[in-house]
Each structure stands twice: as C-alpha cells, then as structure tokens.
Amino acid sequence: MRKVMWLLLVPALWLAGCGGGGKESASESAPTTEQTTMVADQNNRNDDQQVSEFGVGPIQEPMNIPETIDEALAKKGEELFDKKGCTACHTLDDRKVGPPLRYVADSVRPEWIMNMIMNPEEMILKDPRAKRLLEEYGVPMTNQNVSKEEARAILEYLRKAAKEKKN
Ligand code: HEC
C-alpha cells in the first residue's frame, strides 16, 4: 500500500515541480531573447539607423511622394492588394491573421511600407516595429512576390485609406 502511495505522490510532486519550473524557464527565456537581439543589433549596427525609419529592404533612398493621392494608382493598388493575396491576412479595419492596415501610412514612412511589402522576411528579423508585430501576431508575414512598381501602387491604396479614415 505504501508503495502505491509513493507511486502516486512522486508524479504529483514532479508535476508540481514542473509547473514552477515552467514559469521560471519562461522568465529565464526573456533575457535570452534580448541577448540574441542585442547580438543581432550589434552585428547590424550600421543598418539599425536606417531600420528605424525606412526598414530594411530595397528602398533606402527617400521617396518623393506628392501629398495628393494619385487615384488611378490607388485603384490599381486596391486590385493588387487582392490579387497579391494580402486580403488573405489583412483588412483595413479589423485584425485578421495580420494587423489592420487603415492607419499604417500615418504611422510609418512610405519607404518602410514598401520594404515591408517587398522584404518581410528580413523586416521581421531586424526592424523593431516589424519584430514587435511578429511577437504580437505570432505569424510571419509571407513574401508575396510584389515588384517595386506593384508595391508603390499598394502604398498609394494604403495612403488613400489612411486619408479617408473611418466612415
Ligand atoms: C500570411 C499572412 C500575410 C500575408 C499574405 C500578408 N501579410 Fe502583411 N502582415 C502579416 C502579419 C502577421 C504582419 C505582422 C508582422 C508579422 O507577424 O510578420 C503583417 C504586417 C504587415 C504590415 C505592417 C503593418 C504595421 O502596422 O506596421 C504591412 C504594411 C503589411 N503587412 C502589408 C501587407 C501587404 C500589402 C500584403 C500583400 C502584398 C501582405 N501584407 C500580405 C501577415 C500577412
């Protein structure tokens, strides 16, 4: 009978131990992530200054974008937003697989948006905002093979969306 008690007790203690241990290792893993980030930041220190404004990707020169919306380009962008599969993960106003994009053009530079669209794999590794979003959404944005011209049109659609605001 004693043996049976022990057989029950030992796993119970072990499980209890694991519960505490699990919490501990969760808090221990935080500094580890930070350390990794720090190493990555050190390795890319030169990139980092650009990362904050433009992100990482093919667009590293400031773009000269007129204030007024190019309606034809925005319309093309809206079509591409669907055709290129963005709608699988994004809407303008609601959270889906990815974040709502209504106000993104108000929040980051146009160059950043272009780089996020064309180079998401690197953005989510190196750019602070993209990294934060990846942490929040838990899904990496996929590369949808968008050309520079197409990304520019999608940007115009997002600029228009931000200007329209919500009805
Ligand atoms: C597989 C789902 C998926 C697809 C397809 C996708 N995205 Fe994303 N997108 C995400 C997620 C998730 C994030 C947040 C970052 C992360 O977790 O990688 C994101 C982030 C973004 C951001 C940054 C938002 C912000 O607030 O900074 C933009 C802009 C964006 N996506 C645009 C697009 C466009 C344009 C397309 C189509 C060419 C597209 N995405 C296709 C999932 C997706």
Boltz pocket constraint, residues with backbone or C-beta under 6 A from the ligand:
constraints:
  - pocket:
      binder: B
      contacts: [[A, 80], [A, 81], [A, 84], [A, 85], [A, 86], [A, 87], [A, 88], [A, 89], [A, 90], [A, 97], [A, 98], [A, 99], [A, 100], [A, 101], [A, 104], [A, 108], [A, 113], [A, 116], [A, 117], [A, 124], [A, 129], [A, 130], [A, 133], [A, 134], [A, 135], [A, 137], [A, 138], [A, 139], [A, 140], [A, 141], [A, 142], [A, 144], [A, 146], [A, 154]]
      max_distance: 6.0
